[in-house]
Amino acid sequence: MITKLVLLCLAAYIIGSIPSGLWIGKLFYKKDIREFGSGNLGATNSFRVLGVKAGSVVTVIDILKGSLATLLPFFFLPQLDTHFMLLTGVFAIIGHSFPIFASFRGGKAVATSAGVVLAYAPLLFIAAIVVFLLTLKISKYVSLSSMVAAVAAFIISLFMGDVILIVLITCLALFIIWRHRANIKRIRNGEEPKITWM
């Protein structure tokens, strides 16, 4: 069982490592998004560099990566406690942030983290998405909306009675904020790009 769990964690990391923004940019737009915008491989830079259509596709794929990886124990080791789903989800997030297929330079973990939450706690996912969209509508900053949604998810998780989920969401919120430290500086300096499509 331990061997299978290790293999599932490895599979989750590989799934998370799929650099959708990089591959879609190169395949359909002949662009390496690491050379434009923020240089990041995540959905936000995909929107910025490739446009709304491509950015939307990248976002969906990155969310599904997290969800698929989280569901691996459910499909292959259903006898395990459901919290092990969060373990494989974490490996997908690590893969997305430090992908083996893109020289370990990945995204900021927002969409893939959302995918993990979607698979494990769908209502929490919906609440976080609502907060994200409302903040985005008001501020026009994707980065700020991501951080606010992460903090909101943390606050909401405190009322769900799942200690392991609370610990994970706390770590994810801190990690997401840390990954956005350059964005925070740009927001303070009035240099962070705003979206124009909402």
C-alpha positions as CSV (number, residue, x, y, z in Angstrom):
1,M,0.0,0.0,0.0
2,I,2.8,2.4,0.8
3,T,4.5,1.7,-2.5
4,K,1.2,2.5,-4.3
5,L,0.8,5.7,-2.4
6,V,4.3,6.8,-3.3
7,L,3.6,6.0,-6.9
8,L,0.4,8.0,-6.7
9,C,2.3,11.0,-5.2
10,L,4.8,10.7,-8.0
11,A,2.0,10.6,-10.6
12,A,0.4,13.6,-9.0
13,Y,3.6,15.5,-9.2
14,I,3.9,14.6,-12.9
15,I,0.3,15.7,-13.5
16,G,1.0,19.0,-11.8
17,S,4.1,19.5,-13.8
18,I,2.3,19.7,-17.1
19,P,3.0,23.3,-18.1
20,S,-0.2,24.1,-19.9
21,G,0.5,27.7,-20.4
22,L,3.9,27.0,-21.9
23,W,2.7,24.2,-24.2
24,I,-0.4,26.1,-25.5
25,G,1.6,29.2,-26.0
26,K,4.3,27.4,-28.1
27,L,1.9,25.2,-30.0
28,F,-0.8,27.7,-30.9
29,Y,0.7,31.1,-30.6
30,K,4.4,30.4,-31.2
31,K,5.2,32.2,-28.0
32,D,7.1,31.1,-24.9
33,I,5.2,33.0,-22.2
34,R,8.2,32.9,-20.0
35,E,9.7,35.6,-22.2
36,F,6.7,37.9,-21.9
37,G,4.7,39.7,-19.1
38,S,5.7,38.5,-15.7
39,G,7.6,35.5,-17.1
40,N,5.4,33.2,-15.1
41,L,3.9,30.0,-16.5
42,G,0.5,30.4,-14.7
43,A,-2.9,31.3,-15.9
44,T,-2.6,35.0,-15.1
45,N,0.4,35.5,-17.4
46,S,-1.3,33.3,-20.0
47,F,-4.3,35.7,-20.0
48,R,-1.9,38.6,-20.3
49,V,0.3,37.2,-23.1
50,L,-2.0,34.9,-25.0
51,G,-5.4,36.5,-24.5
52,V,-8.7,35.6,-22.8
53,K,-9.4,32.4,-24.8
54,A,-6.0,30.8,-24.2
55,G,-5.9,32.1,-20.6
56,S,-9.3,30.5,-19.9
57,V,-8.1,27.1,-21.3
58,V,-4.9,27.2,-19.3
59,T,-6.9,28.0,-16.1
60,V,-9.3,25.1,-16.7
61,I,-6.4,22.7,-17.3
62,D,-4.5,23.9,-14.3
63,I,-7.6,23.4,-12.1
64,L,-8.2,20.0,-13.5
65,K,-4.6,19.0,-12.8
66,G,-5.2,19.6,-9.1
67,S,-8.5,17.8,-9.1
68,L,-7.3,14.8,-11.0
69,A,-4.3,14.4,-8.7
70,T,-6.4,14.8,-5.6
71,L,-8.8,12.0,-6.8
72,L,-6.0,9.5,-7.4
73,P,-6.3,7.8,-4.0
74,F,-10.1,7.8,-4.3
75,F,-9.8,5.8,-7.5
76,F,-6.8,3.6,-6.8
77,L,-6.6,3.3,-2.9
78,P,-10.2,3.8,-1.8
79,Q,-9.6,2.0,1.4
80,L,-7.4,4.9,2.7
81,D,-8.6,7.8,4.7
82,T,-9.9,10.6,2.4
83,H,-7.3,12.9,3.8
84,F,-4.7,11.1,1.7
85,M,-6.4,12.9,-1.3
86,L,-5.0,16.1,0.1
87,L,-1.5,14.5,0.1
88,T,-1.6,13.8,-3.6
89,G,-3.1,17.2,-4.2
90,V,-0.1,18.8,-2.5
91,F,2.2,17.0,-4.9
92,A,0.3,18.3,-7.8
93,I,0.7,21.8,-6.4
94,I,4.4,21.3,-6.0
95,G,4.6,20.0,-9.6
96,H,2.7,23.0,-10.9
97,S,5.0,25.4,-9.0
98,F,8.2,23.5,-9.7
99,P,7.5,21.5,-12.9
100,I,10.0,18.9,-14.1
101,F,8.9,19.7,-17.7
102,A,9.8,23.4,-17.5
103,S,13.1,23.6,-15.7
104,F,11.3,23.8,-12.3
105,R,9.9,27.3,-13.1
106,G,6.2,27.1,-12.8
107,G,3.1,29.0,-11.8
108,K,2.0,30.5,-8.5
109,A,-0.2,27.6,-7.6
110,V,-3.6,29.4,-7.5
111,A,-5.5,27.4,-10.1
112,T,-4.0,24.0,-9.2
113,S,-4.7,24.7,-5.5
114,A,-8.3,25.6,-6.5
115,G,-8.5,22.2,-8.3
116,V,-7.4,20.4,-5.1
117,V,-10.1,22.2,-3.1
118,L,-12.7,21.5,-5.8
119,A,-12.1,17.7,-5.6
120,Y,-12.0,17.6,-1.8
121,A,-14.4,20.4,-0.6
122,P,-16.5,21.6,-3.6
123,L,-18.5,24.1,-1.5
124,L,-15.3,25.7,-0.2
125,F,-14.2,25.9,-3.9
126,I,-17.4,27.7,-4.9
127,A,-17.1,30.2,-2.0
128,A,-13.5,31.0,-2.9
129,I,-14.4,31.4,-6.6
130,V,-17.2,33.9,-5.7
131,V,-14.8,35.9,-3.5
132,F,-12.2,35.8,-6.3
133,L,-14.6,37.1,-9.0
134,L,-16.1,39.8,-6.7
135,T,-12.6,41.0,-5.8
136,L,-11.6,40.9,-9.5
137,K,-14.7,42.8,-10.5
138,I,-13.9,45.6,-8.0
139,S,-10.1,45.7,-8.2
140,K,-9.2,44.5,-11.7
141,Y,-6.1,42.8,-10.2
142,V,-5.9,39.1,-10.7
143,S,-3.1,38.8,-8.2
144,L,-4.9,40.6,-5.5
145,S,-8.1,38.6,-6.2
146,S,-6.1,35.4,-5.9
147,M,-4.7,36.3,-2.5
148,V,-8.0,37.6,-1.1
149,A,-9.7,34.3,-2.2
150,A,-6.9,32.3,-0.5
151,V,-7.4,34.2,2.7
152,A,-11.2,33.8,2.4
153,A,-10.8,30.1,1.9
154,F,-8.7,29.9,5.1
155,I,-11.3,31.8,7.1
156,I,-14.1,29.6,5.8
157,S,-12.2,26.4,6.4
158,L,-12.0,27.3,10.1
159,F,-15.7,26.6,10.4
160,M,-15.6,23.3,8.5
161,G,-14.3,21.2,11.4
162,D,-11.6,19.4,9.3
163,V,-8.3,20.1,11.0
164,I,-6.1,18.6,8.2
165,L,-8.0,20.7,5.7
166,I,-7.5,23.8,7.8
167,V,-3.7,23.1,8.0
168,L,-3.5,22.6,4.3
169,I,-5.5,25.7,3.4
170,T,-3.4,27.7,5.9
171,C,-0.2,26.5,4.2
172,L,-1.6,27.2,0.7
173,A,-2.8,30.7,1.6
174,L,0.7,31.5,2.9
175,F,2.4,29.9,0.0
176,I,0.2,31.8,-2.5
177,I,0.8,35.1,-0.8
178,W,4.6,34.4,-0.8
179,R,4.5,33.5,-4.5
180,H,2.8,36.9,-5.1
181,R,5.3,39.0,-3.2
182,A,6.5,40.7,-6.4
183,N,2.9,41.4,-7.3
184,I,2.3,43.0,-3.9
185,K,5.2,45.3,-4.4
186,R,3.9,46.3,-7.9
187,I,0.4,46.9,-6.5
188,R,1.9,49.2,-3.8
189,N,3.8,51.1,-6.5
190,G,0.9,51.3,-8.8
191,E,2.7,49.2,-11.4
192,E,0.6,46.0,-11.4
193,P,-1.3,45.5,-14.7
194,K,-5.1,45.5,-14.4
195,I,-7.4,43.4,-16.5
196,T,-9.5,45.1,-19.2
197,W,-12.0,42.3,-20.0
198,M,-14.2,42.5,-16.9
